[in-house]
Amino acid sequence: MANTDTILIVASNLQLRRALYDLLVMHLTQHCIVLASSDSAAIHLAQGREFQALIVDLDIPRGGGLERIRRLRAACPSTPLVALGLEEGEMYMTAATDAGATDYVAKGTLSSQLILTLGKAIPICIHRQ
């Protein structure tokens, strides 16, 4: 069953998942926001479901953020994937996009930049309260 108004957040950190959820629910009122705490949970959720976008945290225990992008890109090859990283800069954006991300957002610019980046990556209607 496809639901193209669904955005998947993949983040190991519970506080980050909650913050991202709250941010998106506030700005994207017409979308369903789904949370996954691991790559395997995200891949399981992607089976039989189409997401409009993936928001993927690169800061995972024991490293491997770029590998996370590769695994999720393989599971959802045509879905826009926005990577979230700790650092700002072209080097980090290039590494993420080379691994398969559609775009990269530094966590320090998260609230405003993430919504703008999603707006570029997917055709969404942003409703502000």
DSSP file (Angstrom, degrees, kcal/mol; ACC not computed):
  #  RESIDUE AA STRUCTURE BP1 BP2  ACC     N-H-->O    O-->H-N    N-H-->O    O-->H-N    TCO  KAPPA ALPHA  PHI   PSI    X-CA   Y-CA   Z-CA
    1    1 A M              0   0    0      0, 0.0     2,-0.3     0, 0.0    49,-0.3   0.000 360.0 360.0 360.0 122.2    0.0    0.0    0.0
    2    2 A A        +     0   0    0     47,-0.2     2,-0.3     2,-0.0    47,-0.1  -0.695 360.0 178.7 -93.0 139.7    1.6    3.3   -1.1
    3    3 A N    >   -     0   0    0     47,-0.8     3,-1.0    -2,-0.3    49,-0.3  -0.831   3.6-176.4-136.3  97.1    1.2    6.5    0.8
    4    4 A T  T 3  S+     0   0    0     -2,-0.3    47,-0.1     1,-0.3    -1,-0.1   0.465  78.1  68.7 -78.7   1.1    3.1    9.3   -1.0
    5    5 A D  T 3  S+     0   0    0     45,-0.1    27,-2.6    47,-0.1     2,-0.4   0.023  80.7 104.3-101.5  26.9    2.4   11.7    1.8
    6    6 A T  E <   -a   32   0A   0     -3,-1.0    46,-3.3    44,-0.3    47,-0.9  -0.916  51.1-164.6-114.8 133.0    4.6    9.9    4.3
    7    7 A I  E     -ab  33  53A   0     25,-2.6    27,-2.9    -2,-0.4     2,-0.5  -0.958  11.1-147.8-115.4 132.5    8.0   11.0    5.4
    8    8 A L  E     -ab  34  54A   0     45,-2.5    47,-3.0    -2,-0.4     2,-0.5  -0.880   5.6-160.3-103.8 126.1   10.3    8.5    7.2
    9    9 A I  E     -ab  35  55A   0     25,-3.0    27,-2.4    -2,-0.5     2,-0.6  -0.918   4.9-167.7-102.3 126.1   12.7    9.8    9.9
   10   10 A V  E     +ab  36  56A   0     45,-3.3    47,-3.0    -2,-0.5     2,-0.3  -0.941  26.8 140.7-117.5 109.1   15.6    7.4   10.6
   11   11 A A        -     0   0    0     25,-2.2     6,-0.1    -2,-0.6    49,-0.1  -0.970  42.9-153.0-151.3 130.6   17.6    8.4   13.7
   12   12 A S  S    S+     0   0    0     -2,-0.3     2,-0.5    47,-0.3    -1,-0.1   0.820  79.8  82.8 -71.1 -31.4   19.1    6.3   16.5
   13   13 A N     >  -     0   0    0     46,-0.2     4,-2.3     1,-0.2     5,-0.2  -0.649  68.8-153.1 -82.5 120.2   18.8    9.0   19.1
   14   14 A L  H  > S+     0   0    0     -2,-0.5     4,-2.5     1,-0.2     5,-0.2   0.883  94.3  52.8 -59.8 -42.5   15.3    9.2   20.6
   15   15 A Q  H  > S+     0   0    0      1,-0.2     4,-2.3     2,-0.2    -1,-0.2   0.889 110.3  47.9 -64.0 -38.9   15.5   12.9   21.4
   16   16 A L  H  > S+     0   0    0      2,-0.2     4,-2.8     1,-0.2     5,-0.3   0.919 110.1  52.0 -67.7 -42.9   16.5   13.7   17.8
   17   17 A R  H  X S+     0   0    0     -4,-2.3     4,-2.5     1,-0.2    -2,-0.2   0.930 112.3  46.5 -57.1 -45.5   13.6   11.6   16.5
   18   18 A R  H  X S+     0   0    0     -4,-2.5     4,-2.7     2,-0.2    -1,-0.2   0.911 112.6  49.2 -64.0 -43.0   11.2   13.4   18.7
   19   19 A A  H  X S+     0   0    0     -4,-2.3     4,-2.3     2,-0.2    -2,-0.2   0.915 113.5  46.2 -64.2 -43.1   12.5   16.9   17.8
   20   20 A L  H  X S+     0   0    0     -4,-2.8     4,-2.7     2,-0.2     5,-0.3   0.914 112.3  51.2 -65.0 -42.5   12.4   16.1   14.1
   21   21 A Y  H  X S+     0   0    0     -4,-2.5     4,-2.8    -5,-0.3     5,-0.2   0.950 111.3  47.2 -58.4 -50.1    8.9   14.7   14.5
   22   22 A D  H  X S+     0   0    0     -4,-2.7     4,-1.7     1,-0.2    -1,-0.2   0.902 112.7  50.0 -59.6 -42.7    7.7   17.8   16.3
   23   23 A L  H  X S+     0   0    0     -4,-2.3     4,-1.5    -5,-0.2    -1,-0.2   0.931 114.7  42.7 -62.1 -47.3    9.3   20.1   13.7
   24   24 A L  H  X S+     0   0    0     -4,-2.7     4,-3.6     1,-0.2    -2,-0.2   0.893 111.2  53.6 -70.8 -39.4    7.7   18.3   10.7
   25   25 A V  H  < S+     0   0    0     -4,-2.8    -1,-0.2    -5,-0.3    -2,-0.2   0.876 109.4  50.8 -61.8 -35.9    4.3   17.9   12.3
   26   26 A M  H  < S+     0   0    0     -4,-1.7     3,-0.2    -5,-0.2    -1,-0.2   0.876 123.8  27.3 -68.3 -38.0    4.2   21.6   12.9
   27   27 A H  H  < S+     0   0    0     -4,-1.5   100,-2.0     1,-0.2     2,-0.5   0.745 122.1  47.5 -99.1 -27.2    5.2   22.6    9.3
   28   28 A L    ><  +     0   0    0     -4,-3.6     3,-1.8    98,-0.2    -1,-0.2  -0.606  61.4 162.8-117.0  69.7    3.9   19.6    7.2
   29   29 A T  T 3  S+     0   0    0     -2,-0.5    -1,-0.2     1,-0.3    97,-0.1   0.676  71.7  56.1 -67.6 -18.6    0.4   19.2    8.5
   30   30 A Q  T 3  S+     0   0    0     95,-0.3     2,-0.3    -3,-0.1    -1,-0.3   0.406  95.3  86.2 -93.0   2.6   -0.8   17.1    5.5
   31   31 A H  S <  S-     0   0    0     -3,-1.8     2,-0.5    -7,-0.2   -25,-0.2  -0.754  71.7-131.9-108.5 149.8    1.9   14.5    5.9
   32   32 A C  E     -a    6   0A   0    -27,-2.6   -25,-2.6    -2,-0.3     2,-0.5  -0.863  23.6-151.3 -93.0 129.5    2.2   11.3    8.0
   33   33 A I  E     -a    7   0A   0     -2,-0.5     2,-0.4   -27,-0.2   -25,-0.2  -0.916  11.0-167.9-108.1 123.6    5.5   11.2    9.8
   34   34 A V  E     -a    8   0A   0    -27,-2.9   -25,-3.0    -2,-0.5     2,-0.4  -0.897   7.6-148.3-113.3 140.1    6.9    7.7   10.5
   35   35 A L  E     -a    9   0A   0     -2,-0.4     2,-0.4   -27,-0.2   -25,-0.2  -0.877  14.1-179.1-112.6 139.6    9.9    7.1   12.9
   36   36 A A  E     -a   10   0A   0    -27,-2.4   -25,-2.2    -2,-0.4     3,-0.0  -0.999  16.4-161.6-134.6 138.2   12.5    4.4   12.7
   37   37 A S  S    S+     0   0    0     -2,-0.4     2,-0.3   -27,-0.2   -27,-0.1   0.513  75.2  25.4 -95.8  -6.0   15.4    3.9   15.2
   38   38 A S  S  > S-     0   0    0      1,-0.1     4,-2.1    22,-0.0     5,-0.1  -0.961  78.4-109.1-150.8 165.8   17.6    1.8   13.0
   39   39 A D  H  > S+     0   0    0     -2,-0.3     4,-2.8     2,-0.2     5,-0.2   0.922 118.2  52.2 -62.1 -44.9   18.4    0.9    9.4
   40   40 A S  H  > S+     0   0    0      1,-0.2     4,-2.2     2,-0.2    -1,-0.2   0.887 109.7  48.9 -63.4 -38.3   16.8   -2.5    9.6
   41   41 A A  H  > S+     0   0    0      2,-0.2     4,-2.3     1,-0.2    -1,-0.2   0.905 112.5  48.9 -66.0 -40.3   13.6   -1.0   11.0
   42   42 A A  H  X S+     0   0    0     -4,-2.1     4,-1.8     2,-0.2    -2,-0.2   0.914 111.6  48.2 -65.0 -43.2   13.5    1.6    8.2
   43   43 A I  H  X S+     0   0    0     -4,-2.8     4,-0.8     2,-0.2    -1,-0.2   0.894 111.0  51.4 -65.4 -39.9   14.1   -1.0    5.5
   44   44 A H  H >< S+     0   0    0     -4,-2.2     3,-0.9    -5,-0.2    -1,-0.2   0.927 110.5  48.5 -61.5 -44.6   11.3   -3.2    7.0
   45   45 A L  H 3< S+     0   0    0     -4,-2.3    -1,-0.2     1,-0.2    -2,-0.2   0.825 106.2  58.7 -63.8 -31.5    9.0   -0.2    7.0
   46   46 A A  H >< S+     0   0    0     -4,-1.8     3,-1.6    -5,-0.2     2,-0.6   0.670  79.4 103.5 -75.1 -16.4    9.9    0.5    3.3
   47   47 A Q  T << S-     0   0    0     -3,-0.9     3,-0.1    -4,-0.8    28,-0.0  -0.555 102.1  -3.5 -70.5 117.2    8.8   -2.9    2.2
   48   48 A G  T 3  S+     0   0    0     -2,-0.6     2,-0.4     1,-0.2    -1,-0.3   0.606 119.7  93.5  78.9  11.6    5.5   -2.4    0.4
   49   49 A R    <   -     0   0    0     -3,-1.6     2,-0.5   -47,-0.1   -47,-0.2  -0.996  61.9-145.5-138.6 141.8    5.3    1.3    1.2
   50   50 A E        -     0   0    0     -2,-0.4   -47,-0.8   -49,-0.3     2,-0.3  -0.927  15.2-157.5-108.6 127.2    6.4    4.4   -0.7
   51   51 A F        -     0   0    0     -2,-0.5   -44,-0.2     1,-0.1   -47,-0.1  -0.782  17.3-144.8-101.1 147.2    7.8    7.3    1.2
   52   52 A Q  S    S-     0   0    0    -46,-3.3     2,-0.3    -2,-0.3   -45,-0.2   0.796  84.4  -6.5 -76.8 -29.5    7.8   10.9   -0.1
   53   53 A A  E     -b    7   0A   0    -47,-0.9   -45,-2.5    26,-0.1     2,-0.4  -0.983  58.3-139.9-160.7 154.8   11.2   11.5    1.6
   54   54 A L  E     -bc   8  81A   0     26,-2.6    28,-3.2    -2,-0.3     2,-0.5  -0.974   9.9-161.4-115.7 134.5   13.7   10.0    4.0
   55   55 A I  E     -bc   9  82A   0    -47,-3.0   -45,-3.3    -2,-0.4     2,-0.5  -0.978  18.8-170.0-115.2 117.6   15.4   12.1    6.7
   56   56 A V  E     -bc  10  83A   0     26,-3.0    28,-3.1    -2,-0.5     2,-0.4  -0.932  18.1-144.2-123.2 120.1   18.4   10.2    7.8
   57   57 A D  E     - c   0  84A   0    -47,-3.0    28,-0.2    -2,-0.5   -45,-0.1  -0.669   6.1-162.8 -79.2 129.2   20.7   11.0   10.8
   58   58 A L        +     0   0    0     26,-3.0     2,-1.3    -2,-0.4     7,-0.3   0.610  68.4  91.0 -87.7 -13.0   24.3   10.2   10.0
   59   59 A D        +     0   0    0     25,-0.4   -47,-0.3     6,-0.1   -46,-0.2  -0.685  58.0 154.2 -87.4  92.7   25.4   10.2   13.7
   60   60 A I    >   -     0   0    0     -2,-1.3     3,-1.7   -48,-0.1     5,-0.2  -0.878  51.7 -85.7-121.4 152.7   24.9    6.6   14.6
   61   61 A P  T 3  S+     0   0    0      0, 0.0    -1,-0.1     0, 0.0   -49,-0.0  -0.263 114.4  12.6 -55.7 139.1   26.6    4.5   17.3
   62   62 A R  T 3  S-     0   0    0     -3,-0.0    -3,-0.0     2,-0.0     0, 0.0   0.710 117.6 -97.1  64.8  23.6   29.9    2.9   16.1
   63   63 A G  S <  S+     0   0    0     -3,-1.7    -4,-0.0     1,-0.1     0, 0.0  -0.119  74.2 131.5  70.2-167.2   30.0    5.2   13.0
   64   64 A G     >  +     0   0    0      3,-0.1     4,-2.1     4,-0.0     5,-0.1   0.705  20.2 144.6  94.5  21.8   28.8    4.2    9.6
   65   65 A G  H  > S+     0   0    0     -7,-0.3     4,-1.6     1,-0.2    -6,-0.1   0.890  76.0  48.1 -60.5 -40.7   26.6    7.2    8.7
   66   66 A L  H  > S+     0   0    0      1,-0.2     4,-2.0     2,-0.2    -1,-0.2   0.864 110.1  52.4 -69.2 -34.5   27.6    7.0    5.0
   67   67 A E  H  > S+     0   0    0      2,-0.2     4,-2.6     1,-0.2    -1,-0.2   0.864 104.0  57.8 -66.7 -34.5   27.0    3.3    4.9
   68   68 A R  H  X S+     0   0    0     -4,-2.1     4,-2.4     2,-0.2     5,-0.3   0.921 105.4  50.4 -58.9 -44.0   23.5    4.0    6.4
   69   69 A I  H  X S+     0   0    0     -4,-1.6     4,-2.8     1,-0.2     5,-0.2   0.939 110.1  50.0 -59.0 -46.6   22.8    6.2    3.4
   70   70 A R  H  X S+     0   0    0     -4,-2.0     4,-2.1     1,-0.2    -2,-0.2   0.909 111.5  47.6 -60.6 -43.6   23.9    3.5    1.0
   71   71 A R  H  X S+     0   0    0     -4,-2.6     4,-1.6     1,-0.2    -1,-0.2   0.926 116.0  43.4 -64.3 -44.7   21.7    0.8    2.7
   72   72 A L  H  X S+     0   0    0     -4,-2.4     4,-2.1     1,-0.2    -2,-0.2   0.853 111.2  54.4 -72.1 -33.6   18.7    3.1    2.7
   73   73 A R  H  < S+     0   0    0     -4,-2.8    -1,-0.2    -5,-0.3    -2,-0.2   0.897 107.7  51.1 -64.1 -39.8   19.3    4.3   -0.9
   74   74 A A  H  < S+     0   0    0     -4,-2.1    -2,-0.2    -5,-0.2    -1,-0.2   0.876 113.7  44.7 -63.9 -37.1   19.4    0.6   -2.0
   75   75 A A  H  < S+     0   0    0     -4,-1.6    -2,-0.2     1,-0.3    -1,-0.2   0.805 129.2  25.5 -77.2 -29.5   16.0    0.0   -0.2
   76   76 A C  S >< S+     0   0    0     -4,-2.1     3,-1.1    -5,-0.1    -1,-0.3  -0.623  72.6 169.9-133.7  71.7   14.4    3.2   -1.6
   77   77 A P  T 3  S+     0   0    0      0, 0.0    -1,-0.1     0, 0.0    -2,-0.1   0.758  77.2  35.8 -64.0 -27.5   16.3    4.0   -4.8
   78   78 A S  T 3  S+     0   0    0      2,-0.1    -5,-0.1     0, 0.0    -2,-0.0   0.395  91.6 105.1-107.8   4.6   14.0    6.8   -6.1
   79   79 A T  S <  S-     0   0    0     -3,-1.1   -26,-0.1    -6,-0.2   -27,-0.1  -0.707  78.8-110.6 -87.8 130.5   13.0    8.4   -2.8
   80   80 A P        -     0   0    0      0, 0.0   -26,-2.6     0, 0.0     2,-0.5  -0.380  35.2-159.5 -56.9 133.0   14.6   11.8   -1.9
   81   81 A L  E     -c   54   0A   0    -28,-0.2    21,-2.9    19,-0.2    22,-1.5  -0.965   7.3-164.5-124.4 114.6   17.0   11.2    1.0
   82   82 A V  E     -cd  55 103A   0    -28,-3.2   -26,-3.0    -2,-0.5     2,-0.3  -0.888  12.8-150.6-101.4 119.4   18.0   14.2    3.2
   83   83 A A  E     -cd  56 104A   0     20,-2.6    22,-2.8    -2,-0.6     2,-0.5  -0.712   2.1-152.1 -91.4 138.7   21.1   13.4    5.3
   84   84 A L  E     +cd  57 105A   0    -28,-3.1   -26,-3.0    -2,-0.3   -25,-0.4  -0.951  22.2 172.4-111.1 124.7   21.5   15.1    8.7
   85   85 A G  E     - d   0 106A   0     20,-2.0    22,-3.0    -2,-0.5    23,-0.3  -0.834  40.5-123.9-129.0 167.6   25.1   15.6   10.0
   86   86 A L  S    S+     0   0    0     -2,-0.3    22,-0.3    20,-0.2     2,-0.3   0.815  88.7  65.1 -77.1 -31.7   26.9   17.3   12.8
   87   87 A E        -     0   0    0     20,-0.1     2,-0.3    19,-0.1    -2,-0.2  -0.653  68.5-141.5-102.2 149.0   29.2   19.4   10.6
   88   88 A E        +     0   0    0     -2,-0.3     2,-0.1    18,-0.1     3,-0.1  -0.705  50.6  84.5 -96.1 156.0   28.7   22.2    8.1
   89   89 A G  S  > S-     0   0    0     -2,-0.3     4,-1.8     1,-0.1     3,-0.4  -0.367  80.1 -89.3 130.8 155.0   30.6   22.4    4.9
   90   90 A E  H  > S+     0   0    0      1,-0.2     4,-2.9     2,-0.2     5,-0.2   0.838 117.1  61.8 -61.0 -37.2   31.0   21.3    1.3
   91   91 A M  H  > S+     0   0    0      1,-0.2     4,-2.1     2,-0.2    -1,-0.2   0.898 107.4  43.8 -59.4 -41.7   33.1   18.3    2.2
   92   92 A Y  H  > S+     0   0    0     -3,-0.4     4,-2.2     2,-0.2    -1,-0.2   0.888 113.7  50.1 -72.3 -39.7   30.3   16.8    4.3
   93   93 A M  H  X S+     0   0    0     -4,-1.8     4,-2.8     2,-0.2     5,-0.2   0.921 111.5  49.3 -63.2 -43.3   27.7   17.5    1.7
   94   94 A T  H  X S+     0   0    0     -4,-2.9     4,-2.6     1,-0.2    -2,-0.2   0.916 110.3  50.0 -63.6 -43.8   29.8   16.0   -1.0
   95   95 A A  H  X S+     0   0    0     -4,-2.1     4,-1.4    -5,-0.2    -1,-0.2   0.918 113.5  46.4 -61.0 -43.0   30.5   12.8    1.0
   96   96 A A  H  X>S+     0   0    0     -4,-2.2     5,-2.5     2,-0.2     4,-0.6   0.925 114.8  45.2 -67.0 -44.8   26.8   12.4    1.7
   97   97 A T  H ><5S+     0   0    0     -4,-2.8     3,-0.7     1,-0.2    -2,-0.2   0.864 109.8  55.2 -69.9 -33.9   25.7   13.0   -1.8
   98   98 A D  H 3<5S+     0   0    0     -4,-2.6    -1,-0.2    -5,-0.2    -2,-0.2   0.841 106.5  52.6 -63.4 -31.9   28.4   10.7   -3.2
   99   99 A A  H 3<5S-     0   0    0     -4,-1.4    -1,-0.2    -5,-0.2    -2,-0.2   0.630 135.8 -86.0 -78.9 -13.5   27.0    8.0   -0.9
  100  100 A G  T <<5S+     0   0    0     -3,-0.7    -3,-0.2    -4,-0.6   -19,-0.2   0.433  79.1 140.7 126.4   0.4   23.5    8.6   -2.3
  101  101 A A      < -     0   0    0     -5,-2.5    -1,-0.3    -6,-0.1   -19,-0.2  -0.443  45.5-146.2 -72.4 148.2   21.9   11.4   -0.4
  102  102 A T  S    S-     0   0    0    -21,-2.9     2,-0.3     1,-0.3   -20,-0.2   0.832  80.4 -11.2 -77.5 -36.3   19.8   13.9   -2.3
  103  103 A D  E     -d   82   0A   0    -22,-1.5   -20,-2.6    -7,-0.1     2,-0.4  -0.952  63.3-131.8-156.8 170.4   20.9   16.7    0.0
  104  104 A Y  E     -d   83   0A   0     -2,-0.3     2,-0.4   -22,-0.2   -20,-0.2  -0.994  13.8-170.7-135.0 137.1   22.7   17.3    3.3
  105  105 A V  E     -d   84   0A   0    -22,-2.8   -20,-2.0    -2,-0.4     2,-0.3  -0.997  21.1-132.6-129.8 129.2   21.6   19.5    6.3
  106  106 A A  E >   -d   85   0A   0     -2,-0.4     3,-1.8   -22,-0.2   -20,-0.2  -0.606  21.0-127.6 -76.7 139.7   23.9   20.4    9.2
  107  107 A K  G >  S+     0   0    0    -22,-3.0     3,-1.5    -2,-0.3     4,-0.2   0.769 105.3  67.2 -61.9 -26.1   22.1   19.9   12.5
  108  108 A G  G 3  S+     0   0    0    -22,-0.3    -1,-0.3     1,-0.3     3,-0.1   0.736 108.6  38.1 -66.0 -21.5   23.0   23.4   13.7
  109  109 A T  G <> S+     0   0    0     -3,-1.8     4,-1.9     1,-0.1     5,-0.5   0.068  86.9 127.4-110.2  21.2   20.7   24.8   10.9
  110  110 A L  H <>  +     0   0    0     -3,-1.5     4,-2.5     1,-0.2     5,-0.4   0.862  58.8  49.4 -54.8 -56.9   18.1   22.2   11.4
  111  111 A S  H  > S+     0   0    0     -4,-0.2     4,-1.1     1,-0.2    -1,-0.2   0.932 123.8  23.4 -59.8 -56.3   14.8   23.9   11.9
  112  112 A S  H  > S+     0   0    0      2,-0.2     4,-1.9     1,-0.2    -1,-0.2   0.923 125.0  49.7 -77.1 -42.5   14.7   26.3    9.0
  113  113 A Q  H  X S+     0   0    0     -4,-1.9     4,-2.7     1,-0.2     5,-0.2   0.862 106.7  55.2 -67.5 -36.0   17.1   24.6    6.7
  114  114 A L  H  X S+     0   0    0     -4,-2.5     4,-2.7    -5,-0.5     5,-0.2   0.931 108.9  46.8 -64.2 -44.9   15.5   21.2    6.9
  115  115 A I  H  X S+     0   0    0     -4,-1.1     4,-2.0    -5,-0.4    -1,-0.2   0.918 114.6  47.6 -63.3 -43.2   12.1   22.5    5.8
  116  116 A L  H  X S+     0   0    0     -4,-1.9     4,-1.4     2,-0.2    -2,-0.2   0.904 112.5  49.5 -63.3 -41.3   13.6   24.5    3.0
  117  117 A T  H  X S+     0   0    0     -4,-2.7     4,-2.4     1,-0.2     3,-0.2   0.909 109.9  50.0 -66.0 -42.7   15.6   21.5    1.9
  118  118 A L  H  X S+     0   0    0     -4,-2.7     4,-2.7     1,-0.2    -1,-0.2   0.895 106.8  56.5 -61.6 -38.7   12.6   19.2    1.9
  119  119 A G  H  < S+     0   0    0     -4,-2.0     5,-0.3     1,-0.2    -1,-0.2   0.834 111.1  43.3 -62.0 -33.1   10.8   21.8   -0.2
  120  120 A K  H  < S+     0   0    0     -4,-1.4    -2,-0.2    -3,-0.2    -1,-0.2   0.860 116.3  47.3 -76.5 -37.5   13.5   21.6   -2.8
  121  121 A A  H  < S+     0   0    0     -4,-2.4    -2,-0.2     1,-0.1    -3,-0.2   0.835 122.8  19.1 -77.1 -33.5   13.7   17.8   -2.7
  122  122 A I  S  < S-     0   0    0     -4,-2.7     2,-1.4    -5,-0.2    -1,-0.1  -0.968  83.3-105.3-137.8 151.4   10.0   17.0   -2.9
  123  123 A P        +     0   0    0      0, 0.0     2,-0.3     0, 0.0    -4,-0.1  -0.623  59.3 157.1 -78.5  96.4    6.9   18.9   -4.0
  124  124 A I        -     0   0    0     -2,-1.4     2,-0.6    -5,-0.3  -119,-0.0  -0.854  42.6-132.8-121.3 156.4    5.3   19.7   -0.6
  125  125 A C        -     0   0    0     -2,-0.3     2,-0.6     2,-0.0   -95,-0.3  -0.944  23.3-149.7-105.9 117.7    2.9   22.3    0.6
  126  126 A I        -     0   0    0     -2,-0.6     2,-0.6   -98,-0.1   -98,-0.2  -0.793   9.5-165.5 -94.4 121.9    4.2   23.9    3.8
  127  127 A H        -     0   0    0   -100,-2.0     2,-0.4    -2,-0.6   -98,-0.3  -0.930   5.8-157.2-107.4 121.0    1.5   25.1    6.2
  128  128 A R              0   0    0     -2,-0.6  -101,-0.1     1,-0.1  -102,-0.0  -0.797 360.0 360.0 -99.4 140.6    2.6   27.5    8.9
  129  129 A Q              0   0    0     -2,-0.4    -1,-0.1  -103,-0.2  -102,-0.1   0.428 360.0 360.0 -93.6 360.0    0.6   27.8   12.1
